[in-house]
Amino acid sequence: EDLRVDGRGCEDYRCAEVETDVVSNTSGSARVKLVDTDVLVGIKAEMGTPKLEKPDEGYLEFYVDCSSNATPELEGRGGEELGTDIANTLYRVFSCENSVDLKSLCINPREHCWVLYVDVLLLECGGNIFDAISIAVKAALFNTRIPKVRVLEDEEGTKEIELSDDPYDCIRLNVDEVPCIVTLSKIGYRHVVDATLQEEACSLASLLISVTSKGTLTSMKKVGKGSLDPESIFEMMETGQRVGKSLHVALQKLLDEEESLGSSRPKVGFLG
C-alpha cells in the first residue's frame, strides 16, 4: 500500500542534514546525518606522481574508517571488513571516466599531479550507509579547493613548482557528473529506498545503483544473500534513476544555498 512503518512511501528518503567545510585542516569536507546514520568526509589534496597508465591525470584514493561505536557489529575487527567493502564500492563508482575531471588535477604530465585523499569516517550506523557516504563524498568534492600552481623552468631546464598563497586563487572541481548511490532494498514483492535498520533486517537482497544527475546509471552491485529476478532488477533500476535524479537536484540546491552565504554561514554541526 506504499506505506512504511515510519509513514514514508517506498520512494521517500528520510530528512538528511548536510553541512560542508566542517574540518579546518582539509581541502574540502562534509558531514551528512541521515537520522541515525552519521558520516564525516574529509578530502586532502597532496602533490604526487601520475600513474604510468594515465600520465596526464591525477587520481583519488579512498580510505574508510568505521568507528567501533557506530554499531555493535563493528566492535573488534568488524569495521575493517565493512571499511574495505565501502572503499572498493567507491573505487568502482568513481572508475567511470567522466565522474571527476582527473585531467584538471594534472600539473606536469608524467611528473606532478594532485592526489585527492578521500577519508570517510562512519560515526554512526542507522541504515543506508552507502547512500549517506556517497552524498557526503559529493558534498566534500564540491567544497574542495585546490591551490593553483605555476611551473617555473630555469635556463638549465630544472622545473620548480610554486603554489599560490591566495586562498581564493584555487581550482574548484566540477561535480555535475559525480554519481550518488541509491540503495534499493527488496522487501516481499516491493522495493524501498533509504531503508532503516529494521527494514534492512527484513530485506534478503539489495541493489546498489550509482546514478548521475542526468539519470545515467554508472555502476550496479547486488548485496545480500537473497536473489533478485530480472523483472525486479529492471523495476529497481527505473526507480533508482528516478529517485537519484531528484536526490541530485535537492543536494545541489542545498550546496548552492550554503555556498551563497559565504563567511556569514552559521556553523550548525558538532564541529561548528
Residue pairs with C-beta under 8 A, 6 or more apart in sequence:
2 9
2 10
3 9
4 10
4 12
4 192
4 199
5 196
5 198
5 199
6 14
6 196
8 14
8 194
10 190
10 191
10 192
10 193
11 192
11 193
11 239
11 242
11 243
12 193
12 194
13 34
13 131
13 193
13 194
13 243
13 247
14 34
14 35
14 194
14 196
15 35
16 32
16 33
16 34
16 132
16 135
17 31
17 32
17 33
17 34
17 268
18 30
18 31
18 32
18 135
18 136
18 139
18 251
18 254
18 255
19 30
19 31
19 258
19 267
19 268
19 269
20 28
20 29
20 30
20 139
20 140
20 142
20 143
20 255
20 258
21 28
21 29
21 30
21 143
22 29
22 30
22 31
22 40
22 267
22 269
22 271
22 272
23 29
23 40
23 42
23 271
26 42
26 43
26 44
27 43
27 44
27 45
27 116
27 144
27 145
27 146
28 42
28 43
28 140
28 141
28 142
28 143
28 144
28 145
29 40
29 41
29 42
29 43
29 140
29 143
30 40
30 41
30 136
30 137
30 139
30 140
30 142
30 143
31 38
31 39
31 40
31 41
31 136
31 269
31 271
32 38
32 39
32 41
32 132
32 133
32 135
32 136
32 139
33 39
34 126
34 128
34 131
34 132
34 135
34 194
35 126
35 196
36 124
36 125
36 126
36 127
36 196
36 197
37 124
37 125
37 126
37 127
37 128
37 129
37 132
38 70
38 122
38 123
38 124
38 126
39 120
39 121
39 122
39 123
39 129
39 132
39 133
39 136
40 120
40 121
40 123
40 136
41 118
41 119
41 120
41 121
41 133
41 136
41 137
41 139
41 140
42 118
42 119
42 121
42 140
43 116
43 117
43 118
43 119
43 140
43 141
43 143
43 144
44 116
44 117
44 119
45 114
45 115
45 116
45 117
45 144
45 146
45 147
46 114
46 115
46 117
47 107
47 112
47 113
47 114
47 115
47 161
48 58
48 112
48 113
48 114
48 115
49 111
49 112
49 113
50 56
50 57
50 58
50 59
50 106
50 109
50 110
50 111
50 112
50 113
51 57
51 59
54 102
55 109
55 110
56 103
56 106
56 109
56 110
57 102
57 103
57 105
57 106
57 113
58 102
58 104
58 105
58 106
58 113
58 114
58 115
58 116
59 102
59 105
59 113
59 115
59 116
60 94
60 100
60 102
60 115
60 116
60 118
61 115
61 116
61 117
61 118
62 87
62 90
62 91
62 94
62 118
62 120
63 87
63 117
63 118
63 119
63 120
64 82
64 83
64 84
64 86
64 87
64 90
64 120
64 122
64 133
65 79
65 83
65 119
65 120
65 121
65 122
66 74
66 78
66 79
66 80
66 82
66 83
66 86
66 122
66 125
67 74
67 79
67 121
67 122
67 123
67 124
68 74
68 75
68 76
68 78
68 79
69 123
69 124
70 79
70 122
70 123
70 124
70 125
71 124
71 125
74 82
74 125
79 122
82 122
83 122
86 120
86 122
86 129
86 130
86 133
87 120
89 130
89 181
89 208
89 221
90 118
90 120
90 133
90 134
90 137
92 219
92 221
93 99
93 134
93 179
93 181
93 210
93 218
93 219
94 100
94 178
95 219
96 177
96 179
96 210
96 218
96 219
98 177
99 177
99 178
99 179
99 212
99 218
100 141
100 173
100 174
100 175
100 177
100 178
101 173
101 174
104 171
104 173
105 113
105 114
105 115
105 116
105 146
106 112
106 113
106 114
107 113
107 114
107 149
107 151
107 161
108 151
108 159
108 161
111 159
112 151
112 161
114 146
116 141
116 144
118 137
118 140
120 133
120 136
120 137
122 129
122 133
125 197
126 196
126 197
127 194
127 195
127 196
127 197
127 198
127 199
127 200
128 183
128 194
128 195
128 196
128 200
130 181
130 183
130 208
131 180
131 181
131 182
131 183
131 193
131 194
133 181
134 179
134 180
134 181
134 210
135 180
135 247
135 251
137 178
138 175
138 178
138 180
138 251
139 251
139 255
141 173
141 175
141 178
142 173
142 175
142 255
143 255
144 172
144 173
145 167
145 170
145 171
145 172
146 170
146 171
146 172
146 173
147 163
147 164
147 169
147 170
147 171
148 163
148 164
148 169
148 170
148 171
149 161
149 162
149 163
149 164
150 161
150 162
150 164
151 159
151 160
151 161
151 162
152 159
152 160
152 161
152 162
153 159
153 160
154 160
164 170
176 213
177 212
177 213
178 212
179 210
179 211
179 212
179 218
179 219
179 244
180 210
180 211
180 244
180 247
180 248
180 251
181 208
181 209
181 210
181 211
182 193
182 208
182 209
182 210
182 211
182 239
182 240
182 243
182 244
182 247
183 193
183 194
183 195
183 206
183 207
183 208
183 209
184 191
184 192
184 193
184 206
184 207
184 209
184 236
184 239
184 240
185 191
185 192
185 193
185 195
185 199
185 200
185 203
185 205
185 206
186 203
186 204
186 205
186 206
186 207
186 226
186 228
186 232
186 236
187 195
187 199
187 202
187 203
191 207
191 232
191 235
191 236
191 239
192 199
193 239
193 240
193 243
195 203
195 206
200 206
203 224
203 226
204 224
204 225
204 226
204 227
205 222
205 223
205 224
205 225
205 226
205 227
205 228
206 222
206 223
206 224
207 220
207 221
207 222
207 223
207 228
207 233
207 236
207 237
207 240
208 220
208 221
208 222
208 223
209 217
209 219
209 220
209 236
209 237
209 240
209 241
209 244
210 217
210 218
210 219
210 220
211 217
211 218
211 240
211 241
211 243
211 244
211 245
211 247
211 248
212 218
212 244
212 248
213 245
213 248
213 249
213 252
214 245
215 241
215 242
215 244
215 245
217 237
217 240
217 241
220 237
222 228
228 236
258 265
266 272
